[in-house]
Amino acid sequence: MDKKTIYIISTVVIIIVAGGFLFGGNYSKPTAIQPSKLSPSAQVPTNASVAQVPTSAPIILKAVMSRSIDAKGNATGVATTFNTKTDKIVYAVMALKNVTKDTKLSYVRNLDGKYIDSKVALASKDGITTFYFAFEKGIGDYPKGAYTMNLYINGRRSQSLNYVFK
């Protein structure tokens, strides 16, 4: 064999061997890094949340369903079971904190897992501490079943209320 052929064969062998190392799939499996092996600056506190709400953001502190409200809009007849023969108006009452004018309060309501309605309202002034959605129908007009109402503040789901009409 001449030098040119030996050079070509040697080059091909080197390419095949190198390619085998690069593309041969001889990879080690990734291993999980234990938190204790991370540097202190790289460790994430266990109480950290991916999307924490600022403490000054408006929030719904508590929400209840009610048969009645007082003059200030507070729930006075808290219930989770309502009667289609006697209950004409029901309220979703919310206790609020850090609300400013134009804060969006909304709900999405389902009956037996199926969407029935939704609504968006704006706070009328800064500092309101209660708000309610009123639902009024004639006696016997509420469909019987299990209702779920998801409450939102500025588009962020806050609480869920479950109640029944029998």
DSSP file (Angstrom, degrees, kcal/mol; ACC not computed):
  #  RESIDUE AA STRUCTURE BP1 BP2  ACC     N-H-->O    O-->H-N    N-H-->O    O-->H-N    TCO  KAPPA ALPHA  PHI   PSI    X-CA   Y-CA   Z-CA
    1    1 A M              0   0    0      0, 0.0     2,-0.1     0, 0.0     0, 0.0   0.000 360.0 360.0 360.0 145.7    0.0    0.0    0.0
    2    2 A D     >  -     0   0    0      1,-0.1     4,-2.0     4,-0.0     3,-0.2  -0.437 360.0-104.3 -90.4 170.4    1.1    3.4   -0.7
    3    3 A K  H  > S+     0   0    0      1,-0.2     4,-2.3     2,-0.2     5,-0.1   0.826 117.6  57.4 -63.6 -33.6    1.3    6.3    1.8
    4    4 A K  H  > S+     0   0    0      2,-0.2     4,-2.1     1,-0.2    -1,-0.2   0.913 108.2  45.5 -66.4 -42.7   -1.8    8.0    0.3
    5    5 A T  H  > S+     0   0    0      2,-0.2     4,-2.7     1,-0.2     5,-0.2   0.900 112.8  50.5 -67.0 -42.3   -4.0    4.9    0.9
    6    6 A I  H  X S+     0   0    0     -4,-2.0     4,-2.6     1,-0.2    -2,-0.2   0.904 110.4  50.7 -62.5 -40.7   -2.7    4.4    4.4
    7    7 A Y  H  X S+     0   0    0     -4,-2.3     4,-2.2     2,-0.2    -2,-0.2   0.913 111.8  46.7 -63.3 -43.2   -3.4    8.1    5.1
    8    8 A I  H  X S+     0   0    0     -4,-2.1     4,-2.4     2,-0.2    -2,-0.2   0.923 114.5  46.7 -65.4 -45.6   -7.0    7.8    3.8
    9    9 A I  H  X S+     0   0    0     -4,-2.7     4,-2.4     1,-0.2    -2,-0.2   0.914 113.0  49.5 -64.4 -43.0   -7.7    4.6    5.8
   10   10 A S  H  X S+     0   0    0     -4,-2.6     4,-2.3    -5,-0.2    -1,-0.2   0.899 111.2  49.6 -63.0 -40.9   -6.2    6.1    8.9
   11   11 A T  H  X S+     0   0    0     -4,-2.2     4,-2.4     2,-0.2    -2,-0.2   0.915 111.0  49.1 -64.4 -44.0   -8.3    9.2    8.6
   12   12 A V  H  X S+     0   0    0     -4,-2.4     4,-2.5     2,-0.2    -2,-0.2   0.918 111.6  49.1 -62.7 -43.8  -11.5    7.1    8.1
   13   13 A V  H  X S+     0   0    0     -4,-2.4     4,-2.6     2,-0.2     5,-0.2   0.910 111.2  49.6 -62.6 -42.7  -10.7    5.0   11.2
   14   14 A I  H  X S+     0   0    0     -4,-2.3     4,-2.8     2,-0.2     5,-0.2   0.912 111.6  48.8 -63.4 -42.6  -10.0    8.1   13.3
   15   15 A I  H  X S+     0   0    0     -4,-2.4     4,-2.8     2,-0.2    -2,-0.2   0.913 112.5  48.3 -63.9 -42.6  -13.3    9.7   12.1
   16   16 A I  H  X S+     0   0    0     -4,-2.5     4,-2.0     2,-0.2    -2,-0.2   0.929 114.8  44.8 -64.4 -44.9  -15.3    6.5   12.9
   17   17 A V  H  X S+     0   0    0     -4,-2.6     4,-1.7     2,-0.2    -2,-0.2   0.932 116.1  46.0 -65.2 -46.0  -13.7    6.1   16.4
   18   18 A A  H  X S+     0   0    0     -4,-2.8     4,-2.4     1,-0.2    -2,-0.2   0.907 112.2  51.6 -64.1 -41.3  -14.2    9.8   17.2
   19   19 A G  H  X S+     0   0    0     -4,-2.8     4,-3.3    -5,-0.2     5,-0.2   0.866 105.6  56.2 -63.0 -35.6  -17.8    9.7   15.9
   20   20 A G  H  X S+     0   0    0     -4,-2.0     4,-1.1     1,-0.2     6,-0.3   0.894 109.8  45.0 -62.9 -39.4  -18.4    6.7   18.1
   21   21 A F  H  < S+     0   0    0     -4,-1.7     5,-0.2     2,-0.2    -2,-0.2   0.900 120.1  40.6 -69.5 -40.5  -17.4    8.7   21.1
   22   22 A L  H  < S+     0   0    0     -4,-2.4     3,-0.2     1,-0.2    -2,-0.2   0.903 133.0  18.3 -76.1 -41.7  -19.3   11.8   20.1
   23   23 A F  H  < S+     0   0    0     -4,-3.3    -3,-0.2    -5,-0.2    -2,-0.2   0.253  90.9 104.0-117.5  11.4  -22.5   10.2   18.8
   24   24 A G  S  < S-     0   0    0     -4,-1.1    -1,-0.1    -5,-0.2    -3,-0.1   0.503  85.9-120.3 -77.7  -3.5  -22.5    6.7   20.2
   25   25 A G        +     0   0    0     -3,-0.2     2,-1.6     1,-0.2    -1,-0.1   0.710  64.4 143.5  74.6  18.8  -25.1    7.4   22.9
   26   26 A N        +     0   0    0     -6,-0.3     2,-0.3    -5,-0.2    -1,-0.2  -0.431  27.0 146.5 -89.7  62.2  -22.7    6.5   25.7
   27   27 A Y        -     0   0    0     -2,-1.6     2,-0.3    -3,-0.1     0, 0.0  -0.723  48.9-122.3 -99.5 147.0  -24.1    9.2   28.0
   28   28 A S        -     0   0    0     -2,-0.3     3,-0.1     1,-0.1    -2,-0.0  -0.619  35.4-104.0 -83.0 149.3  -24.4    9.0   31.7
   29   29 A K        -     0   0    0     -2,-0.3    -1,-0.1     1,-0.1     2,-0.1  -0.458  39.0-106.0 -70.9 141.8  -27.9    9.4   33.2
   30   30 A P        -     0   0    0      0, 0.0     2,-0.4     0, 0.0    -1,-0.1  -0.409  35.4-149.2 -66.8 146.3  -28.5   12.7   34.8
   31   31 A T        -     0   0    0     -2,-0.1     2,-0.2    -3,-0.1    -3,-0.0  -0.902  17.0-110.0-117.4 147.4  -28.6   12.6   38.6
   32   32 A A        -     0   0    0     -2,-0.4     2,-0.5     1,-0.1     0, 0.0  -0.522  28.2-130.9 -74.3 138.7  -30.6   14.8   40.9
   33   33 A I        -     0   0    0     -2,-0.2     5,-0.1     2,-0.0    -1,-0.1  -0.800  20.7-127.9 -90.5 127.3  -28.7   17.2   43.0
   34   34 A Q    >>  -     0   0    0     -2,-0.5     3,-2.2     1,-0.1     4,-0.5  -0.537  16.4-123.9 -72.9 138.3  -29.6   17.1   46.6
   35   35 A P  G >4 S+     0   0    0      0, 0.0     3,-1.3     0, 0.0    -1,-0.1   0.831 111.0  61.3 -51.9 -34.3  -30.5   20.6   48.1
   36   36 A S  G 34 S+     0   0    0      1,-0.3     7,-0.1     7,-0.0    -2,-0.0   0.729  99.4  56.4 -67.8 -19.3  -27.8   20.2   50.7
   37   37 A K  G <4 S+     0   0    0     -3,-2.2    -1,-0.3     2,-0.1     2,-0.1   0.552  89.3  94.9 -88.5  -8.0  -25.2   20.0   47.9
   38   38 A L  S << S-     0   0    0     -3,-1.3     5,-0.1    -4,-0.5    -4,-0.0  -0.472  88.9-100.7 -78.1 153.5  -26.2   23.3   46.5
   39   39 A S    >>  -     0   0    0     -2,-0.1     3,-1.6     1,-0.1     4,-0.9  -0.425  36.8-109.7 -67.2 152.4  -24.4   26.4   47.5
   40   40 A P  G >4 S+     0   0    0      0, 0.0     3,-0.6     0, 0.0    -1,-0.1   0.835 119.2  54.7 -54.9 -34.5  -26.3   28.4   50.1
   41   41 A S  G 34 S+     0   0    0      1,-0.2    -2,-0.0     3,-0.0    -3,-0.0   0.725 107.2  51.2 -73.7 -18.6  -27.1   31.2   47.6
   42   42 A A  G <4 S+     0   0    0     -3,-1.6    -1,-0.2    -7,-0.1     2,-0.2   0.574  86.1 104.3 -93.4 -10.0  -28.6   28.6   45.2
   43   43 A Q    <<  -     0   0    0     -4,-0.9    -7,-0.0    -3,-0.6     3,-0.0  -0.502  64.9-139.3 -76.3 140.3  -31.0   27.0   47.7
   44   44 A V        -     0   0    0     -2,-0.2    -2,-0.1     4,-0.0    -1,-0.0  -0.848  24.6-112.2 -98.3 129.9  -34.6   27.9   47.5
   45   45 A P    >   -     0   0    0      0, 0.0     3,-1.6     0, 0.0    -1,-0.0  -0.296  22.0-126.6 -58.7 144.5  -36.5   28.5   50.8
   46   46 A T  T 3  S+     0   0    0      1,-0.3    -2,-0.0     3,-0.0    -3,-0.0   0.731 108.7  53.1 -67.6 -21.2  -39.0   25.8   51.5
   47   47 A N  T 3  S+     0   0    0      2,-0.1    -1,-0.3     0, 0.0     2,-0.1   0.303  83.1 120.6 -95.8   9.7  -41.8   28.4   52.0
   48   48 A A    <   -     0   0    0     -3,-1.6     2,-0.4     4,-0.0     3,-0.1  -0.456  49.0-153.6 -74.7 146.7  -41.1   30.1   48.7
   49   49 A S    >   -     0   0    0     -2,-0.1     3,-0.6     1,-0.1    -2,-0.1  -0.924  18.5-132.1-119.3 146.1  -43.9   30.3   46.2
   50   50 A V  T 3  S+     0   0    0     -2,-0.4     2,-0.4     1,-0.3    -1,-0.1   0.914 103.9  20.8 -63.1 -42.7  -43.6   30.6   42.4
   51   51 A A  T 3  S-     0   0    0     -3,-0.1    -1,-0.3     2,-0.0     2,-0.2  -0.672  80.6-176.6-129.8  78.5  -46.1   33.5   42.2
   52   52 A Q    <   -     0   0    0     -3,-0.6     3,-0.0    -2,-0.4    -4,-0.0  -0.518  24.9-126.4 -77.1 142.5  -46.5   35.1   45.5
   53   53 A V        -     0   0    0     -2,-0.2    -1,-0.1     1,-0.1    -2,-0.0  -0.740  30.7-108.7 -87.0 131.7  -49.0   37.9   45.8
   54   54 A P    >   -     0   0    0      0, 0.0     3,-1.9     0, 0.0    -1,-0.1  -0.274  26.0-119.7 -57.1 146.9  -47.6   41.2   47.2
   55   55 A T  T 3  S+     0   0    0      1,-0.3    -2,-0.0    -3,-0.0     0, 0.0   0.707 113.2  54.7 -65.1 -19.0  -48.9   41.9   50.7
   56   56 A S  T 3  S+     0   0    0      2,-0.1    -1,-0.3    42,-0.0     3,-0.1   0.456  83.6 112.7 -92.1  -0.9  -50.5   45.1   49.5
   57   57 A A  S <  S-     0   0    0     -3,-1.9    42,-0.1     1,-0.1     2,-0.1  -0.398  80.6 -98.5 -69.9 147.2  -52.5   43.4   46.8
   58   58 A P        -     0   0    0      0, 0.0     2,-0.3     0, 0.0    40,-0.2  -0.424  51.2-179.1 -64.8 139.7  -56.3   43.3   47.1
   59   59 A I  E     -A   97   0A   0     38,-2.4    38,-2.0    -2,-0.1     2,-0.7  -0.956  34.7-121.9-139.3 157.2  -57.5   40.0   48.5
   60   60 A I  E     -A   96   0A   0     -2,-0.3    36,-0.2    36,-0.2     3,-0.1  -0.907  25.3-173.1 -95.8 112.8  -60.7   38.2   49.5
   61   61 A L  E     -     0   0A   0     34,-2.5     2,-0.3    -2,-0.7    -1,-0.2   0.901  67.5  -8.6 -73.4 -41.6  -60.3   37.3   53.2
   62   62 A K  E     -A   95   0A   0     33,-1.2    33,-3.0     2,-0.0     2,-0.4  -0.989  59.6-163.8-156.6 147.2  -63.4   35.2   53.5
   63   63 A A  E     +A   94   0A   0     -2,-0.3     2,-0.3    31,-0.2    31,-0.2  -1.000  13.1 170.3-138.7 140.6  -66.4   34.4   51.3
   64   64 A V  E     -A   93   0A   0     29,-2.3    29,-2.9    -2,-0.4     2,-0.4  -0.958  32.0-119.8-142.0 158.6  -69.8   32.9   52.3
   65   65 A M  E     -A   92   0A   0     14,-0.4    14,-2.1    -2,-0.3     2,-0.3  -0.807  39.3-177.9 -95.5 145.8  -73.2   32.2   50.8
   66   66 A S  E     -AB  91  78A   0     25,-2.3    25,-2.7    -2,-0.4    12,-0.3  -0.986  39.3-144.4-147.4 151.7  -76.1   33.9   52.7
   67   67 A R  S    S+     0   0    0     10,-2.3     2,-0.3    -2,-0.3    22,-0.2   0.688  90.2  10.1 -83.7 -22.3  -79.9   34.3   52.7
   68   68 A S        -     0   0    0     23,-0.1     8,-2.5    22,-0.0     9,-1.2  -0.966  60.7-150.2-153.1 164.9  -79.6   37.9   53.8
   69   69 A I  B     -D   75   0B   0     -2,-0.3     6,-0.2     6,-0.3     2,-0.1  -0.940  19.9-123.3-135.0 158.1  -77.3   40.8   54.4
   70   70 A D    >   -     0   0    0      4,-2.2     3,-1.7    -2,-0.3     6,-0.1  -0.271  46.4 -83.2 -89.9-175.3  -77.4   43.8   56.8
   71   71 A A  T 3  S+     0   0    0      1,-0.3    -1,-0.0     2,-0.1    -2,-0.0   0.731 130.0  51.8 -63.2 -23.8  -77.3   47.5   55.9
   72   72 A K  T 3  S-     0   0    0      2,-0.1    -1,-0.3     0, 0.0    58,-0.1   0.426 121.6-104.0 -93.3   0.8  -73.4   47.4   55.6
   73   73 A G  S <  S+     0   0    0     -3,-1.7     2,-0.2     1,-0.3    58,-0.2   0.603  72.1 144.5  88.4  12.5  -73.5   44.3   53.2
   74   74 A N        -     0   0    0     56,-0.1    -4,-2.2     1,-0.1    -1,-0.3  -0.612  57.7-103.5 -83.8 145.0  -72.4   41.8   55.8
   75   75 A A  B     +D   69   0B   0     -2,-0.2    -6,-0.3    -6,-0.2     3,-0.1  -0.469  42.3 168.4 -67.4 131.6  -73.8   38.3   55.6
   76   76 A T  S    S+     0   0    0     -8,-2.5    -7,-0.2    -2,-0.2    -1,-0.1   0.511  72.9  44.4-120.4 -11.3  -76.5   37.7   58.3
   77   77 A G  S    S-     0   0    0     -9,-1.2   -10,-2.3     2,-0.1    -1,-0.1  -0.402  76.2-173.9-129.9  57.4  -78.0   34.4   57.1
   78   78 A V  B     +B   66   0A   0    -12,-0.3     2,-0.3    -3,-0.1   -12,-0.3  -0.259  18.6 150.1 -58.7 133.3  -75.0   32.2   56.3
   79   79 A A        -     0   0    0    -14,-2.1   -14,-0.4     1,-0.1     3,-0.1  -0.983  43.6-161.2-157.2 160.8  -76.0   28.9   54.7
   80   80 A T  S    S+     0   0    0     -2,-0.3    84,-2.6     1,-0.2     2,-0.4   0.424  84.4  60.2-121.4  -9.3  -74.8   26.3   52.3
   81   81 A T  E     -e  164   0C   0     82,-0.2     2,-0.3    84,-0.0    -1,-0.2  -0.985  65.5-176.1-122.5 129.7  -78.2   24.7   51.6
   82   82 A F  E     -e  165   0C   0     82,-3.1    84,-2.9    -2,-0.4     2,-0.5  -0.854  21.0-127.7-123.9 158.2  -81.1   26.7   50.2
   83   83 A N    >>  -     0   0    0     -2,-0.3     4,-2.7    82,-0.2     3,-0.8  -0.912   2.4-151.6-111.8 125.5  -84.7   25.8   49.5
   84   84 A T  T 34 S+     0   0    0     -2,-0.5    56,-2.6     1,-0.2    58,-0.3   0.738  98.2  53.8 -65.7 -21.0  -86.3   26.4   46.1
   85   85 A K  T 34 S+     0   0    0     54,-0.2    -1,-0.2    55,-0.1    54,-0.1   0.671 124.4  18.8 -87.9 -17.6  -89.7   26.8   47.7
   86   86 A T  T <4 S+     0   0    0     -3,-0.8     2,-0.6     1,-0.1    -2,-0.2   0.658 101.5  84.2-125.9 -24.5  -88.7   29.5   50.2
   87   87 A D     <  +     0   0    0     -4,-2.7    53,-0.3     1,-0.2    55,-0.2  -0.752  36.6 162.1 -93.0 118.5  -85.4   31.2   49.1
   88   88 A K        +     0   0    0     -2,-0.6    49,-2.3     1,-0.3     2,-0.4   0.800  68.1  32.8 -99.4 -38.8  -85.9   34.0   46.6
   89   89 A I  E     - C   0 136A   0     47,-0.2     2,-0.3   -22,-0.2    -1,-0.3  -0.971  62.1-178.8-123.1 135.0  -82.6   35.9   47.0
   90   90 A V  E     - C   0 135A   0     45,-2.4    45,-2.9    -2,-0.4     2,-0.4  -0.960  12.2-151.9-128.1 152.3  -79.2   34.4   47.8
   91   91 A Y  E     -AC  66 134A   0    -25,-2.7   -25,-2.3    -2,-0.3     2,-0.7  -0.946  16.1-149.7-126.7 141.3  -75.9   36.3   48.2
   92   92 A A  E     -AC  65 133A   0     41,-2.6    41,-2.0    -2,-0.4     2,-0.4  -0.952  32.3-166.8-103.0 108.4  -72.2   35.6   47.7
   93   93 A V  E     -AC  64 132A   0    -29,-2.9   -29,-2.3    -2,-0.7     2,-0.4  -0.835   5.9-165.9-107.8 133.2  -70.7   37.8   50.4
   94   94 A M  E     -AC  63 131A   0     37,-3.4    37,-1.7    -2,-0.4     2,-0.5  -0.953  16.4-147.3-122.0 135.2  -67.0   38.6   50.5
   95   95 A A  E     -AC  62 130A   0    -33,-3.0   -34,-2.5    -2,-0.4   -33,-1.2  -0.888  33.4-163.8 -93.7 128.6  -64.8   40.2   53.2
   96   96 A L  E     -A   60   0A   0     33,-2.9     2,-0.3    -2,-0.5   -36,-0.2  -0.728  18.5-164.7-119.6 160.8  -62.1   42.2   51.5
   97   97 A K  E    S+A   59   0A   0    -38,-2.0   -38,-2.4    -2,-0.2    31,-0.1  -0.995  71.3   8.0-143.7 143.1  -58.7   43.8   52.2
   98   98 A N  S    S+     0   0    0     -2,-0.3     2,-0.3   -40,-0.2    31,-0.1   0.741  78.9 164.4  63.2  28.0  -56.5   46.3   50.3
   99   99 A V        -     0   0    0     29,-0.5    28,-3.3   -40,-0.1     2,-0.3  -0.583  15.4-169.8 -79.4 136.0  -59.2   47.0   47.7
  100  100 A T    >   -     0   0    0     -2,-0.3     3,-2.0    26,-0.3    23,-0.3  -0.797  40.0 -71.4-117.7 164.6  -58.8   50.1   45.6
  101  101 A K  T 3  S+     0   0    0     -2,-0.3    23,-0.2     1,-0.3     3,-0.1  -0.273 121.0  20.6 -55.0 137.9  -61.2   51.8   43.2
  102  102 A D  T 3  S+     0   0    0     21,-2.5    -1,-0.3     1,-0.3     2,-0.2   0.561  80.1 154.7  74.5  12.6  -61.7   49.7   40.1
  103  103 A T    <   -     0   0    0     -3,-2.0    20,-2.2    22,-0.1     2,-0.5  -0.539  46.5-122.4 -62.3 134.2  -60.5   46.4   41.6
  104  104 A K  E     -F  122   0C   0     -2,-0.2    50,-3.3    18,-0.2     2,-0.5  -0.730  30.5-176.2 -88.0 123.4  -62.2   43.7   39.6
  105  105 A L  E     +FG 121 153C   0     16,-3.0    16,-3.1    -2,-0.5     2,-0.3  -0.975  18.3 157.7-115.4 130.0  -64.3   41.3   41.5
  106  106 A S  E     -FG 120 152C   0     46,-2.1    46,-2.9    -2,-0.5     2,-0.3  -0.938  23.8-157.5-148.5 168.0  -65.8   38.4   39.5
  107  107 A Y  E     -FG 119 151C   0     12,-1.9    12,-1.7    -2,-0.3     2,-0.4  -0.976  10.5-153.8-144.5 159.1  -67.2   35.0   39.6
  108  108 A V  E     -FG 118 150C   0     42,-1.7    42,-2.6    -2,-0.3     2,-0.4  -0.992  24.2-159.4-129.3 127.1  -67.8   31.9   37.4
  109  109 A R  E     -FG 117 149C   0      8,-3.2     7,-2.9    -2,-0.4     8,-1.4  -0.898   8.9-172.5-117.7 137.6  -70.8   29.8   38.5
  110  110 A N  E     -FG 115 148C   0     38,-2.8    38,-2.2    -2,-0.4     2,-0.5  -0.934  12.9-152.7-124.7 148.2  -71.5   26.1   37.7
  111  111 A L  E >  S-FG 114 147C   0      3,-2.9     3,-1.8    -2,-0.3    36,-0.2  -0.987  85.4 -17.1-120.7 120.2  -74.5   23.9   38.4
  112  112 A D  T 3  S-     0   0    0     34,-3.6    -1,-0.1    -2,-0.5    35,-0.1   0.875 131.6 -50.7  49.8  42.2  -73.7   20.2   38.7
  113  113 A G  T 3  S+     0   0    0     33,-0.4     2,-0.4     1,-0.2    -1,-0.3   0.450 116.4 111.6  82.0   1.3  -70.4   20.8   37.0
  114  114 A K  E <  S-F  111   0C   0     -3,-1.8    -3,-2.9     1,-0.0    -1,-0.2  -0.916  73.7-108.3-113.8 135.5  -71.8   22.8   34.0
  115  115 A Y  E     +F  110   0C   0     -2,-0.4    -5,-0.3    -5,-0.2     3,-0.1  -0.286  41.1 164.3 -57.6 134.7  -71.2   26.5   33.4
  116  116 A I  E     -     0   0C   0     -7,-2.9     2,-0.3     1,-0.4    -6,-0.2   0.653  56.7 -28.5-121.7 -36.7  -74.3   28.7   34.1
  117  117 A D  E     -F  109   0C   0     -8,-1.4    -8,-3.2     2,-0.0    -1,-0.4  -0.992  43.7-160.8-169.2 171.5  -73.1   32.3   34.4
  118  118 A S  E     -F  108   0C   0     -2,-0.3     2,-0.3   -10,-0.2   -10,-0.2  -0.970   8.3-170.5-155.5 163.0  -70.3   34.7   35.2
  119  119 A K  E     -F  107   0C   0    -12,-1.7   -12,-1.9    -2,-0.3     2,-0.4  -0.988  11.9-151.9-158.3 149.8  -70.0   38.4   36.1
  120  120 A V  E     +F  106   0C   0     -2,-0.3     2,-0.3   -14,-0.2   -14,-0.2  -0.993  18.2 178.1-124.8 134.2  -67.4   41.1   36.6
  121  121 A A  E     -F  105   0C   0    -16,-3.1   -16,-3.0    -2,-0.4     2,-0.4  -0.938  20.3-134.2-130.9 155.5  -67.9   44.1   38.9
  122  122 A L  E     -F  104   0C   0     -2,-0.3   -18,-0.2   -18,-0.2     2,-0.1  -0.906  26.2-110.9-111.2 138.7  -65.6   47.0   39.8
  123  123 A A        -     0   0    0    -20,-2.2   -21,-2.5    -2,-0.4   -20,-0.1  -0.439  23.3-144.7 -62.9 137.9  -65.1   48.3   43.3
  124  124 A S  S    S+     0   0    0    -23,-0.2     2,-0.3     1,-0.1    -1,-0.1   0.680  71.5   3.1 -83.2 -18.6  -66.6   51.8   43.5
  125  125 A K  S >  S-     0   0    0    -25,-0.1     3,-0.8   -22,-0.1   -22,-0.1  -0.980  84.1 -80.2-158.7 167.2  -64.1   53.3   45.9
  126  126 A D  T 3  S+     0   0    0     -2,-0.3   -26,-0.3     1,-0.2   -27,-0.0  -0.412 103.6  21.2 -69.0 145.9  -60.9   52.7   47.8
  127  127 A G  T 3  S+     0   0    0    -28,-3.3    -1,-0.2     1,-0.2   -27,-0.1   0.542  71.6 159.1  80.6   9.0  -61.0   50.7   51.1
  128  128 A I    <   -     0   0    0     -3,-0.8   -29,-0.5   -29,-0.2    -1,-0.2  -0.412  20.5-169.6 -65.5 144.8  -64.2   48.8   50.8
  129  129 A T        +     0   0    0      1,-0.2   -33,-2.9   -31,-0.1     2,-0.3   0.525  64.5  41.6-114.4 -10.1  -64.2   45.8   53.1
  130  130 A T  E     +C   95   0A   0    -35,-0.2     2,-0.3   -58,-0.1   -35,-0.2  -0.985  55.5 167.4-136.8 151.2  -67.3   44.0   52.0
  131  131 A F  E     -C   94   0A   0    -37,-1.7   -37,-3.4    -2,-0.3     2,-0.3  -0.974   9.9-169.8-154.5 149.2  -68.9   43.2   48.6
  132  132 A Y  E     -C   93   0A   0     -2,-0.3     2,-0.5   -39,-0.2   -39,-0.2  -0.996  20.1-143.4-145.0 152.5  -71.6   40.9   47.5
  133  133 A F  E     -C   92   0A   0    -41,-2.0   -41,-2.6    -2,-0.3     2,-0.4  -0.960  26.0-150.6-106.2 130.6  -73.2   39.4   44.4
  134  134 A A  E     -C   91   0A   0     -2,-0.5     2,-0.5   -43,-0.2   -43,-0.2  -0.850   8.7-164.8-106.0 139.7  -77.0   39.0   44.7
  135  135 A F  E     -C   90   0A   0    -45,-2.9   -45,-2.4    -2,-0.4     2,-0.4  -0.984  12.6-179.6-123.7 118.7  -79.0   36.3   42.9
  136  136 A E  E     +C   89   0A   0     -2,-0.5     2,-0.3   -47,-0.2   -47,-0.2  -0.976  10.8 151.5-127.9 129.7  -82.7   36.8   42.7
  137  137 A K        -     0   0    0    -49,-2.3     3,-0.1    -2,-0.4     5,-0.1  -0.911  49.1 -85.5-140.7 167.6  -85.3   34.6   41.1
  138  138 A G    >   -     0   0    0     -2,-0.3     3,-2.6     1,-0.1     4,-0.4  -0.369  63.5 -77.2 -70.9 157.8  -89.0   33.9   41.8
  139  139 A I  T 3  S+     0   0    0      1,-0.3   -54,-0.2     2,-0.1    -1,-0.1  -0.347 122.6  14.9 -56.3 130.0  -89.9   31.2   44.4
  140  140 A G  T 3  S+     0   0    0    -56,-2.6    -1,-0.3   -53,-0.3   -55,-0.1   0.393  98.7 104.3  85.3  -3.1  -89.3   27.8   42.8
  141  141 A D    <   +     0   0    0     -3,-2.6    -2,-0.1   -57,-0.2   -56,-0.1   0.637  51.2  96.0 -88.0 -13.9  -87.3   29.2   39.8
  142  142 A Y  S    S-     0   0    0     -4,-0.4     2,-0.2   -58,-0.3   -58,-0.0  -0.609  80.8-120.4 -74.7 130.5  -83.8   28.1   41.0
  143  143 A P        -     0   0    0      0, 0.0     2,-0.1     0, 0.0    22,-0.1  -0.507  30.0-115.7 -66.7 137.5  -82.8   24.8   39.5
  144  144 A K        +     0   0    0     -2,-0.2     2,-0.3    22,-0.1    22,-0.2  -0.465  67.4  77.0 -71.1 145.8  -82.2   22.1   42.1
  145  145 A G  E    S- H   0 165C   0     20,-2.2    20,-2.3    -2,-0.1     2,-0.5  -0.886  81.2 -47.3 147.3-175.0  -78.6   20.9   42.4
  146  146 A A  E     - H   0 164C   0     -2,-0.3   -34,-3.6    18,-0.2   -33,-0.4  -0.823  49.5-161.4 -97.1 123.2  -75.1   21.5   43.5
  147  147 A Y  E     -GH 111 163C   0     16,-3.5    16,-2.0    -2,-0.5     2,-0.4  -0.804   8.1-167.7-105.1 143.9  -73.6   24.9   42.7
  148  148 A T  E     -GH 110 162C   0    -38,-2.2   -38,-2.8    -2,-0.3     2,-0.5  -1.000   3.5-169.2-128.0 130.4  -69.9   25.9   42.7
  149  149 A M  E     -GH 109 161C   0     12,-3.0    12,-2.9    -2,-0.4     2,-0.6  -0.967   6.6-158.6-122.7 116.0  -68.9   29.5   42.5
  150  150 A N  E     -GH 108 160C   0    -42,-2.6   -42,-1.7    -2,-0.5     2,-0.4  -0.834  14.2-151.5 -92.6 125.0  -65.3   30.4   41.9
  151  151 A L  E     -GH 107 159C   0      8,-3.4     7,-3.4    -2,-0.6     8,-1.2  -0.796  11.9-168.4-102.3 139.0  -64.5   33.9   43.0
  152  152 A Y  E     -GH 106 157C   0    -46,-2.9   -46,-2.1    -2,-0.4     2,-0.4  -0.919  13.7-160.3-126.2 148.4  -61.8   36.1   41.4
  153  153 A I  E >  S-GH 105 156C   0      3,-2.2     3,-1.6    -2,-0.3   -48,-0.2  -0.981  85.8 -14.5-130.1 120.7  -60.0   39.3   42.4
  154  154 A N  T 3  S-     0   0    0    -50,-3.3   -49,-0.1    -2,-0.4    -1,-0.1   0.870 130.2 -54.7  51.6  41.0  -58.3   41.1   39.5
  155  155 A G  T 3  S+     0   0    0    -51,-0.3     2,-0.5     1,-0.2    -1,-0.3   0.400 112.9 117.9  81.2  -3.0  -58.6   38.0   37.4
  156  156 A R  E <  S- H   0 153C   0     -3,-1.6    -3,-2.2     1,-0.0    -1,-0.2  -0.866  70.6-117.9-102.4 124.7  -56.9   35.7   40.0
  157  157 A R  E     + H   0 152C   0     -2,-0.5    -5,-0.3    -5,-0.2     3,-0.1  -0.374  41.8 165.4 -61.6 131.0  -58.9   32.9   41.4
  158  158 A S  E     -     0   0C   0     -7,-3.4     2,-0.3     1,-0.4    -6,-0.2   0.775  52.0  -3.6-115.4 -50.9  -59.2   33.4   45.2
  159  159 A Q  E     - H   0 151C   0     -8,-1.2    -8,-3.4   -97,-0.1    -1,-0.4  -0.943  51.4-139.7-146.3 164.4  -61.9   31.2   46.7
  160  160 A S  E     - H   0 150C   0     -2,-0.3     2,-0.4   -10,-0.2   -10,-0.2  -0.995  12.1-160.0-130.6 134.7  -64.5   28.7   45.9
  161  161 A L  E     - H   0 149C   0    -12,-2.9   -12,-3.0    -2,-0.4     2,-0.4  -0.932   3.3-164.0-114.0 137.2  -68.0   28.5   47.4
  162  162 A N  E     + H   0 148C   0     -2,-0.4     2,-0.3   -14,-0.2   -14,-0.2  -0.978  19.7 155.3-119.7 133.2  -70.2   25.3   47.2
  163  163 A Y  E     - H   0 147C   0    -16,-2.0   -16,-3.5    -2,-0.4     2,-0.4  -0.968  26.4-137.2-151.7 165.3  -73.9   25.4   48.0
  164  164 A V  E     -eH  81 146C   0    -84,-2.6   -82,-3.1    -2,-0.3     2,-0.5  -0.954   2.4-152.2-129.9 142.0  -77.0   23.4   47.2
  165  165 A F  E      eH  82 145C   0    -20,-2.3   -20,-2.2    -2,-0.4   -82,-0.2  -0.980 360.0 360.0-109.6 124.3  -80.6   24.2   46.2
  166  166 A K              0   0    0    -84,-2.9   -83,-0.2    -2,-0.5   -22,-0.1   0.352 360.0 360.0-112.2 360.0  -83.0   21.5   47.3
